[in-house]
Amino acid sequence: MSCFTRKDGTLYCEDVSLADLAQQYGTPLYVYSETAFVDVYRAYDDALKGLPHHICFAMKSNSCHAVLKSLAALGCGADIVSGGELFRATKAGIRADRIVYSGVGKTEKEMAEALQAGILMFNVESFSELATLNDVAKRMGTKAKISFRINPNVDPKTHPYIATGLKNSKFGIPWDHVMEGYRRAATMAHIEVVGVDCHIGSQLTQLAPFVEAAGKLKDLVVALRADGFQIRYVDVGGGLGITYSVEKPPAVAEYGTALCDIFSGMDVTLIAEPGRSMSGSAGVLLTQVLYTKKTDAKRFVIVDAAMNDLARPSLYGSFHGIELVSGEPGEDELIDVVGPICESGDFLAKDRVYPRLRAGDLIAMMSAGAYGSTMSSMYNSRPLVAEVLVSGDRAALVRSRGTCDDLMRGESAAPWQ
Ligand code: LLP
């Protein structure tokens, strides 16, 4: 059930009015429901209870400190892809032995920091990365626990920019090279093979691609064990897609049942790295209408949020629902919701039929909790948006609005100026 509901005509996050939050903290404003995060975490935990498992939240979808703290308190782990994410995860109290490290371009410094922290495993994506990791671990007098991220060549049926498990993708080790990779790893003194991993893409709204990829991982575990490898972990990558408009993703329980069926009796610990499904519906971006402008083609609704705050519509043509926070909706018309940035690609919604919006109206861009704030930038020298976490009737500002000093942090004139 959504944590964003209407009471007396006003949109609420849990028991807090979004109109009040906008009044108090200004706009644009990201608002997250703590309950929504916790509920989905519990749903994954419950769905996978048939197997030993770790849920490692893909914090690239939402790395808000307060959100991570709530998840850490539940025992949630993290899927990280940078030293910065390791830093954030550690600061939030996520246990190092619940952290898996994915990504094609880990630097030596990042590897050393992760080894120092004692993470659960590295998901290695190339043979040259493997060699570098072995060197770094050797210098540190330790062993790096690894799985290979396998590219199973499964079509995830999603947007091409976020499909990662097809053979033309930069991710993972091609299926035909996998055994060679493991055998090579076995010869390295500072590498300990512990698992297998794949992530085929994001915003998956069907179960079949997950099942196909998991089946391939299972076959691989069998083959590797026959070869003498002690495989303890199977990491199935990111989680389910969400409903932005008409999508009907399977329930978390169905996903769990499918995976438990595949891996039961295998004596493995399952790792899932859900991101979007935990954070997407847990957040909205509140923005105020500044002006409207009618042309022959449509009405432009110019709001105070822009593509730098929520990049998904511009980048992927993604759909986010629009909700008028309070007030009477007008007549339906064709609109674009656009930001103040000097690019025609700066829109939050395009060619939408929506009741007339007026200057001063407050709207919520829905399902913006995943890949919203984390993908924001300060383009056009726009300071980063403030963030609020809600729990029941409590609300707290958990990221203050960026300032002009933030814009110029670390900058200076050149000595000759
Ligand atoms: N694990 C790995 C290794 C990943 O690369 C990703 C997402 C996930 C887990 C989480 O997948 P999820 O559960 O969220 O589907 N910016 C894009 C999405 C990029 C996804 C990148 N990888 C968007 O806004 O749609």
Residues whose N, C-alpha, C, O or C-beta is under 5 A from the ligand:
A	BS01	LLP	A58 S61 D79 S102 I162 H199 G201 S202 Q203 G237 G238 G239 L240 E273 P274 G275 R276 S277 R312 Y371
